[in-house]
Amino acid sequence: MTEDSVQRFVIGDFEVFRVVEWEGPHVAPRAFVPDCEPEVWREYGDRLVPDHLEAGGERVVVALQTWVVRGGGRTVLVDTGVGNGRERPGTPLFHRRDGDFLGRLERAGVRPEDVDVVVNTHIHGDHVGWNTRDAGGEWVPAFPRARYLVPAADDHHFGPANGYAGGARPDDRLMYEDSVAPVHRAGLSVLWEGEHRIDGALTLEAAPGHTPGSSVLRLSSRGERAVFVGDLLHSPVQVVRPDCNSCFCLDARGAAASRRRILEQAADERELVVPAHFGGSGAVEVRREGGRFRVAGWDAA
């Protein structure tokens, strides 16, 4: 898939598509999902190449992307990627990027003023970056008519009241100040906790562990369902091994518990699972297999 391509599917009365900011090989599998032993990657490697693992198994393939959900008279963005011109000295892939994400979004038929709701499934640098844009040296909301839905627990954890996640990473302070605080100052943010209903089809639900405020977005329309799981899943190996956390999960036990709970419901209710960073079709069908889960198929998009 090229960075400028758009993949689409339909859930009931809703059109869903994604706009890719960047996609490619990133880091070694064991560094990315350290809880998964090498034999797990070897067992499933052939099924992961090329969309989720490069040939030879040296690096995991990931995508930085935004999911667009359009229907019911509104346009919703699920996560907003990295953004341009960000100072991210601790994360070279995110540092001072200069891409054409907004142009790709417009070519997909979405202008910034068309966006009604921005969902940040959690506050990490690759999920909030295009919340804002640089306007002559000042960070301003990139989507001026939108409500920005931000998990309250993450806003506290990564914000100044908590010393920007305790001050362990300078990137966290930079991220909050250029991508979250300007939205608060503009009066466009909505902090929520527990559950937040956007409308009759879309509901946010807390799924903590990856971060304190990590969440999922559920879509239900005309008997069809999808769940946008953010960073509960970074690789398909976490479907078959939901106990395996990524290197970015702050609360390992909590993340694994949330992952299993969300996968159980997805399998039982036939929800299409839509992670934030999967390459390929980007969306996966999950089924139970005894006491485990399996990848039953990929959305054709």
C-alpha distance (Angstrom), angle and dihedral (degrees) to the residues before:
residue distance angle dihedral
M1 . . .
T2 3.79 . .
E3 3.77 120.9 .
D4 3.79 91.5 -114.7
S5 3.80 95.7 51.7
V6 3.79 122.5 104.5
Q7 3.79 124.0 -147.3
R8 3.79 120.5 -158.8
F9 3.79 141.6 -172.1
V10 3.78 136.0 167.2
I11 3.81 129.6 -120.9
G12 3.79 108.7 -171.4
D13 3.79 106.8 -62.4
F14 3.81 93.4 -11.0
E15 3.77 129.7 94.0
V16 3.80 114.4 -147.7
F17 3.77 124.8 -167.9
R18 3.75 138.9 153.5
V19 3.75 135.2 -134.0
V20 3.80 115.4 -151.9
E21 3.79 121.1 -140.7
W22 3.83 94.7 -178.1
E23 3.80 137.1 -15.2
G24 3.78 131.8 -175.3
P25 3.80 148.7 95.1
H26 3.78 111.0 -39.7
V27 3.82 122.3 169.1
A28 3.80 139.6 -16.7
P29 3.82 114.5 -73.1
R30 3.80 95.3 -118.8
A31 3.80 90.9 49.9
F32 3.80 91.8 49.4
V33 3.81 99.5 44.3
P34 3.81 102.0 16.4
D35 3.80 94.7 174.5
C36 3.82 91.4 66.4
E37 3.80 112.3 85.2
P38 3.83 120.1 -132.8
E39 3.80 91.3 -106.5
V40 3.81 89.9 61.2
W41 3.80 90.7 56.4
R42 3.81 90.7 45.5
E43 3.81 92.2 49.9
Y44 3.79 94.0 52.5
G45 3.80 100.0 26.7
D46 3.81 97.0 103.4
R47 3.81 90.2 55.6
L48 3.81 92.9 48.6
V49 3.83 98.8 52.7
P50 3.02 124.6 126.8
D51 3.83 105.4 1.2
H52 3.81 98.0 44.4
L53 3.80 105.0 16.7
E54 3.78 130.0 29.2
A55 3.80 118.7 -119.6
G56 3.79 109.2 -81.9
G57 3.78 91.6 30.2
E58 3.80 95.6 -105.8
R59 3.82 98.0 131.2
V60 3.78 139.1 16.4
V61 3.81 115.8 -116.2
V62 3.81 113.2 -131.9
A63 3.78 137.0 172.6
L64 3.78 130.7 -142.5
Q65 3.79 103.1 -149.3
T66 3.77 149.1 143.2
W67 3.79 124.3 -129.1
V68 3.80 116.0 -141.5
V69 3.81 118.4 -154.2
R70 3.80 114.0 -168.1
G71 3.79 125.6 -177.6
G72 3.77 143.8 84.4
G73 3.78 89.7 59.1
R74 3.80 95.9 -60.8
T75 3.78 142.1 88.8
V76 3.80 117.4 -137.9
L77 3.81 127.4 -169.7
V78 3.80 116.5 -154.0
D79 3.82 107.2 -152.3
T80 3.78 123.1 -20.9
G81 3.79 108.4 -132.3
V82 3.79 127.7 -134.1
G83 3.80 106.2 -47.2
N84 3.78 131.7 -148.2
G85 3.78 129.6 -72.6
R86 3.81 96.5 13.8
E87 3.76 121.0 155.8
R88 3.81 102.5 -130.3
P89 3.82 105.4 153.2
G90 3.79 92.1 166.0
T91 3.82 93.9 53.9
P92 3.81 112.8 49.0
L93 3.82 94.0 -172.2
F94 3.82 90.1 58.6
H95 3.81 98.2 37.7
R96 3.82 116.8 115.7
R97 3.78 94.9 -25.3
D98 3.80 118.6 -175.0
G99 3.79 109.1 -165.6
D100 3.79 138.8 144.2
F101 3.80 100.1 -116.6
L102 3.80 96.2 135.4
G103 3.79 89.3 48.2
R104 3.80 90.7 52.0
L105 3.77 90.1 48.6
E106 3.81 90.6 52.5
R107 3.81 91.9 47.2
A108 3.79 86.6 54.2
G109 3.80 87.9 56.4
V110 3.80 101.7 -97.8
R111 3.80 120.7 115.2
P112 3.82 118.4 -168.6
E113 3.82 91.1 -110.0
D114 3.84 90.2 53.9
V115 3.80 93.7 65.8
D116 3.80 114.8 102.1
V117 3.81 101.6 175.1
V118 3.80 134.0 23.1
V119 3.80 115.6 -162.7
N120 3.79 118.0 -160.2
T121 3.80 102.5 -166.6
H122 3.80 85.5 -163.2
I123 3.78 139.6 -20.9
H124 3.78 110.0 -91.6
G125 3.79 126.9 129.1
D126 3.81 94.0 -104.9
H127 3.82 93.5 51.2
V128 3.81 104.1 46.9
G129 3.82 105.3 32.5
W130 3.78 99.1 104.0
N131 3.79 91.3 46.1
T132 3.79 82.1 98.3
R133 3.78 142.0 24.2
D134 3.77 133.9 -155.1
A135 3.81 112.0 -98.8
G136 3.79 105.6 -175.4
G137 3.79 95.4 -43.6
E138 3.81 96.3 -36.3
W139 3.79 125.4 99.2
V140 3.81 110.6 -128.7
P141 3.83 132.0 171.1
A142 3.80 110.2 -78.5
F143 3.80 91.7 -150.1
P144 3.80 104.2 46.4
R145 3.82 98.2 -174.7
A146 3.80 97.6 44.8
R147 3.76 133.2 104.2
Y148 3.80 108.7 -132.2
L149 3.81 111.9 -144.1
V150 3.81 109.4 -153.5
P151 3.83 126.0 176.7
A152 3.79 107.4 -113.6
A153 3.82 93.3 -143.0
D154 3.80 91.6 56.9
D155 3.78 92.7 44.0
H156 3.79 88.9 56.6
H157 3.81 94.6 42.6
F158 3.80 96.4 49.2
G159 3.79 97.0 32.4
P160 3.81 132.2 89.8
A161 3.82 94.4 -93.2
N162 3.81 88.2 68.6
G163 3.80 94.8 38.1
Y164 3.82 91.3 -102.2
A165 3.83 96.6 -61.0
G166 3.78 90.6 -30.3
G167 3.79 94.2 -54.7
A168 3.80 94.6 -86.7
R169 3.82 94.0 129.4
P170 3.81 124.1 35.0
D171 3.81 88.1 -152.9
D172 3.81 90.1 68.0
R173 3.80 92.8 59.5
L174 3.80 92.0 45.0
M175 3.80 91.4 48.1
Y176 3.78 94.4 50.2
E177 3.79 94.3 46.6
D178 3.82 97.1 47.8
S179 3.82 101.2 33.5
V180 3.82 109.1 26.6
A181 3.80 110.6 22.8
P182 3.85 94.0 57.0
V183 3.81 90.0 57.0
H184 3.81 90.0 52.4
R185 3.80 91.2 49.1
A186 3.80 90.5 51.2
G187 3.80 90.1 54.5
L188 3.81 92.8 -122.0
S189 3.80 100.6 115.6
V190 3.80 128.7 98.9
L191 3.79 116.9 -164.3
W192 3.78 113.7 -153.7
E193 3.79 139.6 174.0
G194 3.79 136.8 -167.2
E195 3.80 99.2 5.1
H196 3.77 134.3 -8.0
R197 3.81 123.8 -169.6
I198 3.80 114.3 -150.2
D199 3.80 93.5 -178.0
G200 3.80 139.3 -40.7
A201 3.81 92.0 -63.5
L202 3.81 104.3 36.4
T203 3.81 126.9 59.7
L204 3.78 132.0 169.0
E205 3.79 117.6 -144.2
A206 3.80 130.2 -172.8
A207 3.82 115.4 -112.0
P208 3.82 103.4 169.7
G209 3.77 128.2 -170.9
H210 3.78 107.2 75.1
T211 3.80 83.5 64.0
P212 3.81 127.2 -10.2
G213 3.80 91.2 -100.0
S214 3.80 102.0 34.8
S215 3.79 111.3 147.6
V216 3.78 144.9 177.4
L217 3.80 129.7 -135.9
R218 3.80 117.0 -137.9
L219 3.80 121.7 -155.4
S220 3.80 120.8 -166.6
S221 3.80 123.2 174.6
R222 3.81 131.4 157.2
G223 3.80 92.7 -17.6
E224 3.82 95.0 -49.2
R225 3.77 122.8 111.9
A226 3.78 142.4 -166.2
V227 3.78 133.0 175.3
F228 3.80 122.2 -154.9
V229 3.79 102.7 -149.7
G230 3.81 103.0 -174.8
D231 3.79 109.1 -158.2
L232 3.80 98.7 -15.1
L233 3.81 82.5 105.4
H234 3.79 126.1 35.1
S235 3.82 96.9 162.6
P236 3.81 136.3 18.4
V237 3.81 88.8 -115.3
Q238 3.80 86.2 75.2
V239 3.81 89.7 63.9
V240 3.80 92.2 60.8
R241 3.81 91.4 34.3
P242 3.83 106.4 34.0
D243 3.80 90.1 168.9
C244 3.81 88.8 69.2
N245 3.80 112.5 97.3
S246 3.76 128.3 -164.0
C247 3.78 120.8 -115.2
F248 3.82 88.3 -105.0
C249 3.82 98.5 60.2
L250 3.81 109.5 114.5
D251 3.81 96.2 -165.0
A252 3.80 108.7 35.7
R253 3.79 97.0 -172.0
G254 3.79 93.2 45.0
A255 3.80 93.2 46.9
A256 3.81 92.6 51.1
A257 3.80 91.5 48.0
S258 3.81 92.5 49.9
R259 3.80 91.2 46.1
R260 3.80 93.2 52.5
R261 3.80 92.8 45.7
I262 3.80 93.4 50.7
L263 3.82 92.6 45.4
E264 3.80 91.1 49.7
Q265 3.78 92.1 54.4
A266 3.81 92.0 43.2
A267 3.81 91.0 53.4
D268 3.80 94.4 43.9
E269 3.82 96.2 45.5
R270 3.81 97.9 34.7
E271 3.78 93.1 -118.0
L272 3.78 115.7 171.0
V273 3.81 106.1 -122.9
V274 3.81 113.9 -134.9
P275 3.83 113.9 -172.6
A276 3.77 123.7 -168.4
H277 3.80 99.5 -121.0
F278 3.80 110.9 29.2
G279 3.78 116.6 126.1
G280 3.79 124.2 -150.0
S281 3.79 112.6 42.6
G282 3.80 88.4 -12.7
A283 3.81 95.7 -143.5
V284 3.80 127.0 83.2
E285 3.79 137.7 -163.5
V286 3.81 112.9 -136.1
R287 3.81 126.8 -160.4
R288 3.77 135.4 176.5
E289 3.79 119.6 -106.3
G290 3.77 108.0 -173.1
G291 3.77 105.4 -58.2
R292 3.79 92.5 -19.6
F293 3.79 138.9 67.8
R294 3.78 130.3 -117.5
V295 3.79 137.0 -167.3
A296 3.79 102.8 -107.7
G297 3.76 96.1 -177.9
W298 3.76 148.1 -39.4
D299 3.75 124.2 -104.5
A300 3.78 107.8 -104.3
A301 3.82 92.0 -137.8
